[in-house]
C-alpha cells in the first residue's frame, strides 16, 4: 500500500514522501497513529505539483542570488569602533554585524553566508567573502575605523 508520510519516520522516510509499505503496517500503525495517510492519486498529483513549485522557486532564487552577488561585489562597509593606539579595537566586528550591513544595503531575497573565520579585531581594510545560495561568491571590503574619526566627521 502506498502511504503519504505526515511526519518524519526513522527508517522509513521524511515528511511529504510517498512510500510503499505493507497493508498491515499502514492500517494498523501508520494511519492509526496519524503518521501517514493513504496515498491517493490526487495526493500524488499534489506532491508532484509541490515539487515543481519548489524547483521553480529555487531557480528564481538562484537568479536573484547571481544578481545580488554581482551587485554586492566590491562594495565597502564602514564600521566605527573604540580602539587602542596600537590599532586593536576593544570589541570586534562579527559576522552578524556584517550580515546586518549587507541586508540594509541591498535587501537580498536569497540566502547568503558571510565567510569570516574569526571576528575582525584590528583597524583597517579587510576583505570578506560572501556566498549566495552556496554558489555565487562576492568579495566585500570591511573598513574598520576608530570611533573618534566618526565623531570628528559629524562635527
C-alpha positions in Angstrom: 0.0 0.0 0.0 1.3 3.5 -0.8 1.2 6.0 2.0 1.9 9.7 2.3 4.1 10.4 5.3 2.8 13.2 7.5 5.9 13.2 9.8 9.5 12.1 9.6 9.7 8.4 10.5 13.1 6.9 11.2 14.0 4.1 8.9 11.1 4.8 6.6 11.2 8.3 5.2 10.8 12.0 5.6 7.6 14.1 5.8 5.9 14.6 2.5 7.3 11.4 0.8 5.2 8.6 -0.7 6.4 5.2 0.4 5.3 1.6 -0.4 4.6 -0.3 2.9 2.7 -3.5 3.8 -1.0 -3.1 4.2 -1.0 -4.2 7.9 1.8 -1.8 8.8 -0.1 1.0 7.0 -3.5 0.4 8.5 -2.6 -0.8 12.0 0.3 1.5 12.8 1.0 4.5 10.4 -2.6 5.6 9.7 -4.0 4.7 13.1 -1.3 6.8 14.8 -1.7 9.7 12.4 1.8 9.3 11.0 0.6 8.7 7.4 -2.4 8.7 5.1 -3.3 6.6 2.1 -1.6 8.0 -1.0 -4.5 8.6 -3.4 -3.8 9.7 -7.0 -4.9 13.3 -6.0 -2.3 13.4 -3.2 0.4 12.1 -5.5 -0.5 14.8 -8.1 -0.5 17.4 -5.3 3.0 16.2 -4.3 4.3 16.4 -7.8 2.9 20.0 -8.1 4.6 21.0 -4.9 7.9 19.6 -6.1 7.5 21.5 -9.4 6.8 24.7 -7.4 9.8 24.1 -5.2 12.1 23.7 -8.3 10.7 26.9 -9.8 11.2 28.8 -6.6 14.8 27.5 -6.3 15.5 28.6 -9.9 14.1 32.1 -9.2 16.2 32.4 -6.0 19.3 31.4 -7.9 18.7 34.2 -10.4 18.3 36.6 -7.6 21.4 35.3 -5.9 23.5 35.8 -9.0 22.3 39.3 -9.4 22.7 40.2 -5.7 26.3 38.7 -5.7 27.2 40.8 -8.7 25.7 43.9 -7.1 27.5 43.4 -3.8 30.9 42.5 -5.2 33.5 45.2 -4.4 31.2 47.2 -2.0 32.8 48.7 1.1 31.2 48.8 4.5 32.5 51.0 7.3 32.5 50.2 11.0 33.5 52.6 13.7 34.9 51.0 16.9 36.7 52.2 20.0 40.4 51.4 19.6 43.7 51.4 21.2 46.7 53.3 19.8 48.2 50.0 18.6 45.2 49.6 16.1 43.4 46.9 18.0 39.8 47.5 18.7 38.2 46.9 22.1 35.4 44.8 20.7 35.3 43.1 17.4 33.3 43.2 14.1 31.4 40.0 13.9 29.8 38.1 11.1 26.3 39.1 12.3 27.2 42.8 12.1 28.4 42.4 8.5 25.2 40.5 7.6 23.1 43.4 9.0 25.0 45.9 6.9 24.6 43.8 3.8 20.8 43.4 4.4 20.4 47.1 4.9 22.4 47.9 1.7 20.9 45.5 -0.8 17.9 43.8 0.9 18.7 40.3 -0.5 15.9 37.9 -1.4 18.2 34.9 -1.5 20.1 33.2 1.3 23.7 34.2 1.8 26.5 33.4 4.2 29.4 35.7 5.3 32.6 33.6 5.4 34.5 35.1 8.4 36.9 32.7 10.1 37.2 34.9 13.2 35.9 38.3 14.2 37.8 41.3 12.9 39.8 42.8 15.8 42.0 45.4 14.1 41.6 48.7 12.4 42.0 48.9 8.6 40.6 47.2 5.5 39.7 43.6 5.4 38.3 41.5 2.5 35.4 39.2 3.4 33.8 36.6 1.2 30.0 36.4 0.9 28.4 33.4 -0.7 24.9 33.5 -2.1 22.9 30.2 -2.2 26.1 28.3 -1.9 27.1 29.0 -5.5 27.8 32.7 -6.1 30.8 34.4 -4.5 31.2 38.0 -3.8 34.1 39.9 -2.0 33.3 42.9 0.1 35.6 45.3 1.8 35.2 45.9 5.5 36.8 49.1 6.7 37.2 49.4 10.4 37.9 53.0 11.6 38.4 54.5 15.1 35.2 55.8 16.6 37.0 59.1 17.2 37.0 59.7 13.4 33.3 59.4 13.2 32.7 61.9 16.0 35.1 64.4 14.2 33.3 63.8 10.9 29.9 64.7 12.5 31.2 68.0 14.0 
